[in-house]
Amino acid sequence: ELLSSADAVKSIVIEDMVQSMALKKDYGCLLGTGGQNQPLGIITASGVAGSAIGSLAIGTNGGNATFEHIKKILAKIEEQNVSMEGVGLIMHSNVKNLLGLERISNYDLQVTGGNYVMPNNPIVNDQLLQNLIGYKIATSNQLPKNLVKGDSSDCSYIIGGNWREAMIGEWGGLSIAESSENRFTTAETVLRVTTRMDFLLRHEEGFVIC
């Protein structure tokens, strides 16, 4: 039956391959090593000598990101005289969801049992969270969530910056090719998706990693 639906199956396979390629690009721009046919990603570039990418530590053992930390990230970007138009934040979905559950400390400075930032609304959707912060938020679950810092082994990154300064160069776009030449006897078709791209931060000082 699949043979009679070859075109439909091919479309599904191509969609999956294009999605996989998009994830590869996402990974390369964020975490690429600069080698092994990968661009130099933001996280890796931050550790290169002479890099102007800023950093902000939450604590010796890491900790839950709060609105205060987000404000400090944005302030650090603004200190570099970077246009705040185009500024946004990228984080793991776990970090975003915990941020939406932030509570306000009571008079004893105890957060446990305190009111949510949005009273009577512990479920803060993405749009509401963006409205509270004032800047766009995106998530990428390709960012690790098992980084070790001090006694913690479940840390992650938040990347803030002016994303208009993130340059993606592509040559020829996405190329999809198919061939059955070497699979003639088994009536199989081989599909190939290729792309050529690179990534560069035009102004590294416009980015901060927390």
Steps between C-alpha positions, in 0.01 A plus 500: 500500500787737574629452146178644359537797736863568414453872432318558829763305692778692329339829603487387863864388491610829344310696767679300770837560336438873466401513868818314595703747296331792677594346836860461378508870413355590838763288675780644289405862571472438874753228577703437184867422560641682198638165377364178351293695245332704775487879532634664817198531727431768759575281802829375356603843376457641851797293612730612221779740604410857408127431483284799598200286595401589855418262784287511811518242780197410711696342783775261605264206460278652234136554590156567360483793261281785624367821353784675679754296305320576176512871583873475568557328166309775319681771696838348411405509132379859524826605669678421172301771318329231297166579335232327704291449190541138402605394851367167619580200716555133421477234769410135557126444541560379857655837588211688340239294682670548837520872433125504448456345846701763687357600834531824694676474835300589812600733784740234634665486154373144464395410147332168585126555518527855369267636236576439137627798302160498334255465793256210471656405167776243543471403132684779319486443126781604267333821387434615856857418598630707209270787598635489856861507383443736210712304253456192284576157644588195292580149613742239372516164669834444332646717773627259767317460828763290675787746540704464817561806714619456856273245666234520227482279193176624345601845381440659161562823309304814429625694199396862463592730218404708200420226251511744211877480549501122449596437138417173322659462160364235264626393160240362264237437767378149570571240232291182478609225263388144440652201326407136443799417284680282752175357639348387172467132590320575827281780361628740766559873474766689692421857608765755591462843657797735503561860592801727536486763770704689754422708806653813646417755768546841342545664841587248771472765770125505435464150652504368856503141622362417843 
